[in-house]
Amino acid sequence: MKAVDITAPGGPEVLRLVERPDPQPGAGELLIRVRASGINRPDVLQRTGNYPVPPGASDIPGLEVAGELVGGDAAAMAERGFKLGDRVCALVAGGGYAELCVAPAGQCLPVPQGLSDLEAASLPETFFTVWSNVFDRARLQAGETLLVQGGSSGIGVTAIQMAKAMGARVIVTVGSADKAQACLALGADHAIVYREQDFAEEARRLTGGKGVDVILDMVAGAYVAREVECLAEDGRLVMIAVQGGVKAEFNAGLVLRRRLTLTGSTLRPRPIAFKSAIARSLEARVWPLIERGAIRPVIYKTFAAAEAAQAHALMESNQHIGKIVLTW
């Protein structure tokens, strides 16, 4: 099969289209002929040597795919209600940038009705991440306010739509006016351009001084102190990346007085059973919303697999709004 290889740690230019042996599915695994592969920030970190591959995972980058079932464990396939030829999308721990990919059966989902494989490939990583962190860990409820740092990212556009569909109010931070407009068009109630406004002050103002109930944070670092300041009583801060650094100083007194929760998670190393449970929640609660058009994929640009380097360069430029996808 053809696959995109990381020839050495480095810039986008280290990505090369190569020939690799076809993967062989084991017990509980399904084999997918990949039509499209989503690109995510962890792929960039893996390419630069800053995100080790979990034990047992493929060293080929790529955490989400969509395509056609062409083989695998027949019993696991039947248990999930699939058959050969079905169109599926899947979250994987690696191996997504390839013509063939093995995925645990529990982490495979049917392509939502009305979506192309390209659109379906943009779903798993961000949808699993948002559901697990915003709804499972932070317990966002209808009527509460969610603040999303980086509203125009793949995670951001997913969080906006999912939270709004569940009845929450959404505030986002973005880097430019055009990104703000894009987020508002997706349903965000307010967009804060962080280069022009202090997001903590704006979040407090927009909530009448109450503060926000949940924050989804991909920055960490110096942001944490201001996030603690703009959380409401019993507020929850969930960190899913540390683009701003791993160290933070904040007012611990506010944590005590407001009964705040600071938490975080990484998805890639979690066990299959954990991810499979998220898949079941998504299929039951979110896939119907996609099929009704209440939530839609947001794809900024697609690239042929041989252009993976250009796709990574675009992601690192932070100019995109939504997802970037490779096609096979």
C-alpha positions in Angstrom: 0.0 0.0 0.0 1.0 3.6 -0.3 1.5 5.5 3.0 2.9 8.8 4.2 6.1 8.3 6.1 7.9 10.5 8.6 11.4 10.0 7.2 13.0 11.9 10.2 11.9 14.4 12.9 11.6 17.8 11.3 9.5 20.2 9.2 6.7 19.3 6.7 9.3 18.4 4.1 10.2 15.2 6.0 6.8 13.7 5.0 7.2 11.3 2.0 4.8 9.0 0.1 6.2 5.5 0.3 5.3 1.9 -0.1 4.5 0.0 3.1 3.4 -3.6 3.8 -0.4 -3.9 4.0 -1.5 -4.0 7.7 -3.1 -7.2 9.0 -6.1 -6.9 11.3 -6.1 -8.9 14.5 -8.8 -10.0 16.9 -11.4 -7.3 17.3 -10.0 -5.2 14.4 -11.4 -4.2 11.0 -9.5 -3.3 7.8 -10.5 -0.1 6.1 -9.7 0.9 2.5 -9.1 4.6 3.2 -10.6 7.2 0.9 -9.7 10.2 3.1 -7.6 10.9 6.2 -8.1 13.8 8.6 -5.1 15.9 9.7 -4.8 17.0 13.3 -2.4 18.9 15.5 -1.0 15.7 17.2 0.2 14.6 13.7 2.4 17.7 13.5 3.7 17.0 17.0 4.5 13.4 16.0 6.3 14.6 12.9 8.5 17.0 14.9 9.4 14.3 17.4 7.4 15.7 20.2 4.5 13.1 20.5 5.8 9.5 20.9 3.7 6.8 19.3 1.9 4.7 21.9 3.1 1.2 22.4 1.7 -1.1 19.7 0.4 1.7 17.4 1.6 2.2 13.8 4.4 4.7 13.3 2.5 6.0 10.3 0.8 9.3 11.3 -2.9 9.9 11.2 -5.6 9.5 13.8 -8.8 9.4 11.7 -9.9 7.9 8.5 -13.0 7.2 6.4 -13.5 4.6 3.7 -14.8 1.1 3.0 -14.6 -2.1 5.1 -12.6 -4.7 3.3 -11.8 -7.2 6.0 -11.1 -8.0 9.6 -12.6 -9.9 12.5 -15.9 -11.2 11.3 -17.4 -11.6 14.8 -16.4 -8.1 15.8 -17.8 -6.7 12.5 -21.1 -8.5 13.1 -21.2 -7.3 16.7 -21.0 -3.7 15.5 -23.6 -4.3 12.9 -21.2 -3.9 10.0 -20.6 -5.9 6.8 -18.0 -5.9 4.1 -18.4 -2.9 1.8 -19.9 -0.7 4.5 -18.7 2.9 4.6 -17.2 3.8 8.0 -15.1 6.4 9.7 -12.8 5.5 12.6 -10.6 6.9 15.3 -7.2 5.2 15.3 -4.0 5.4 17.4 -1.9 5.7 14.2 -1.7 4.5 10.7 -4.3 6.9 9.2 -2.2 8.4 6.4 -2.3 5.2 4.3 -4.4 3.4 1.7 -5.3 0.7 4.2 -5.7 1.1 7.9 -6.6 -1.2 10.8 -9.0 0.1 13.4 -10.6 -1.5 16.5 -14.2 -2.4 15.7 -15.5 -0.4 18.7 -13.9 2.8 17.4 -15.5 2.5 14.0 -18.7 4.4 13.2 -21.0 4.4 10.2 -20.6 7.3 7.9 -23.5 9.6 8.7 -26.2 9.6 6.0 -25.7 12.3 3.5 -21.9 12.7 4.1 -19.1 11.9 1.7 -16.1 9.9 2.9 -14.1 13.1 2.7 -16.5 14.8 5.2 -16.6 11.7 7.4 -12.8 11.6 7.7 -13.0 15.1 9.4 -15.1 13.8 12.2 -13.6 11.2 14.6 -10.6 12.9 16.3 -12.4 16.2 17.1 -15.8 14.7 17.8 -14.3 12.0 20.2 -12.2 14.7 21.9 -15.0 17.3 22.3 -17.5 14.7 23.6 -15.0 13.2 26.1 -13.9 16.5 27.5 -16.8 18.9 27.2 -19.6 16.6 28.0 -18.1 13.6 29.9 -15.4 15.4 31.9 -16.8 18.9 32.2 -20.5 17.9 32.2 -21.7 20.9 30.1 -25.4 21.3 30.5 -28.1 23.1 28.5 -28.3 26.7 29.6 -24.6 26.9 30.7 -21.9 28.9 28.9 -18.9 27.3 27.2 -15.7 29.3 26.4 -13.7 27.7 23.6 -10.1 28.8 23.1 -9.3 28.7 19.4 -12.8 28.6 18.0 -11.8 28.4 14.4 -9.7 25.2 14.9 -11.0 21.7 14.0 -11.7 21.2 17.7 -13.3 24.7 17.9 -15.7 24.4 15.1 -16.8 21.0 16.5 -17.2 22.3 20.0 -19.3 25.3 18.9 -21.8 23.2 17.0 -22.0 20.4 19.5 -22.5 22.7 22.4 -25.1 24.8 20.6 -27.0 21.7 19.6 -27.1 20.6 23.2 -28.6 23.9 24.3 -25.5 25.7 25.7 -24.3 29.3 25.1 -20.9 29.5 23.3 -18.2 32.2 23.5 -15.0 31.7 21.4 -11.6 33.3 21.2 -10.0 33.7 17.7 -7.1 35.5 16.2 -8.8 37.6 13.5 -12.0 39.2 12.5 -12.6 36.8 9.6 -12.2 33.8 12.0 -14.6 35.5 14.4 -17.2 35.9 11.6 -16.8 32.2 10.6 -17.4 31.1 14.2 -20.5 33.3 14.6 -21.8 31.8 11.3 -21.5 28.4 12.9 -23.6 29.4 15.8 -21.2 30.9 18.4 -23.0 33.6 20.4 -19.9 35.8 20.8 -16.4 35.8 19.3 -13.5 37.5 21.1 -10.4 38.5 19.0 -7.8 37.9 21.6 -5.2 40.2 19.9 -7.5 43.1 20.5 -9.4 42.2 23.7 -8.6 40.6 27.0 -10.7 37.4 26.8 -11.1 37.1 30.6 -12.5 40.6 30.9 -14.8 40.1 27.9 -16.0 36.7 29.1 -17.0 38.3 32.5 -18.7 41.2 30.7 -20.6 38.9 28.3 -21.9 36.9 31.3 -22.9 39.9 33.3 -20.0 39.3 35.7 -21.0 35.7 36.5 -18.3 34.1 34.4 -18.4 31.0 32.2 -19.3 27.5 33.3 -16.9 25.5 31.2 -13.7 26.4 29.3 -12.1 24.1 26.6 -8.5 25.1 26.5 -5.8 24.1 24.0 -3.3 26.7 25.2 -2.6 26.3 29.0 0.6 28.1 30.1 -0.1 31.8 31.0 -3.8 31.4 29.9 -4.6 29.3 33.0 -4.5 32.3 35.4 -6.9 34.3 33.4 -9.2 31.3 32.8 -9.4 30.7 36.5 -10.4 34.4 36.9 -13.3 34.2 34.4 -14.8 30.9 35.6 -18.2 31.0 37.3 -18.8 29.3 40.7 -18.5 25.6 40.2 -16.8 26.2 36.9 -14.8 23.6 35.1 -11.6 24.2 33.1 -10.6 21.3 30.7 -7.1 21.4 29.1 -6.6 19.2 26.0 -3.3 20.7 24.8 -0.4 22.9 26.0 0.5 25.0 23.0 1.3 27.9 25.4 3.5 25.8 27.7 3.2 23.3 30.5 3.7 25.6 33.5 1.1 28.0 35.0 0.7 30.2 38.0 -2.9 31.0 39.1 -4.9 32.2 42.1 -5.6 29.1 44.1 -7.8 31.1 46.4 -10.3 31.5 43.6 -10.3 27.8 43.0 -11.3 27.3 46.7 -13.8 30.1 46.9 -15.6 29.3 43.6 -15.2 25.5 44.0 -13.5 25.3 40.6 -12.4 22.1 38.8 -9.2 22.1 36.8 -8.8 18.9 34.7 -7.5 17.7 31.4 -6.9 14.6 29.3 -5.2 13.1 26.3 -7.2 10.7 24.1 -4.6 8.8 22.0 -3.2 6.5 24.8 -6.6 5.7 26.3 -7.7 2.0 26.1 -10.0 0.8 23.3 -12.9 0.2 25.7 -12.8 3.9 26.7 -12.8 5.1 23.1 -15.5 2.6 22.2 -17.8 4.0 24.8 -17.3 7.5 23.4 -18.2 6.0 19.9 -21.4 4.6 21.2 -22.3 8.0 22.8 -21.6 9.8 19.5 -23.6 7.4 17.4 -26.6 7.7 19.8 -26.5 11.4 20.6 -24.5 13.2 17.9 -24.8 11.3 14.6 -28.6 12.0 14.4 -27.8 15.7 14.7 -25.3 15.5 11.8 -27.9 13.6 9.7 -30.5 16.3 10.4 -28.0 19.0 9.4 -27.9 20.6 12.9 -24.1 19.8 13.0 -22.0 19.8 9.8 -18.4 19.1 8.9 -16.3 22.2 8.3 -13.5 21.4 5.8 -11.1 24.2 4.9 -9.0 22.5 2.3 -8.2 19.0 0.9 -4.9 17.7 -0.4 -3.9 14.6 -2.3 -1.9 12.2 -0.1 1.3 13.1 -2.0 0.8 16.7 -0.8 0.9 15.9 2.9 3.8 18.3 3.4 1.8 21.2 2.1 -1.2 20.1 4.3 1.0 20.2 7.4 2.5 23.6 6.4 -1.0 25.0 6.2 -1.9 23.6 9.6 1.2 25.1 11.1 0.4 28.5 9.5 -2.9 28.6 11.6 -4.6 30.2 8.7 -7.3 27.5 8.3 -10.8 27.5 9.6 -12.0 24.0 10.4 -10.4 20.8 9.2 -7.7 19.8 6.6 -8.1 16.4 4.9 -6.0 14.2 2.7 -7.6 12.2 -0.1 -6.5 8.8 -1.5 
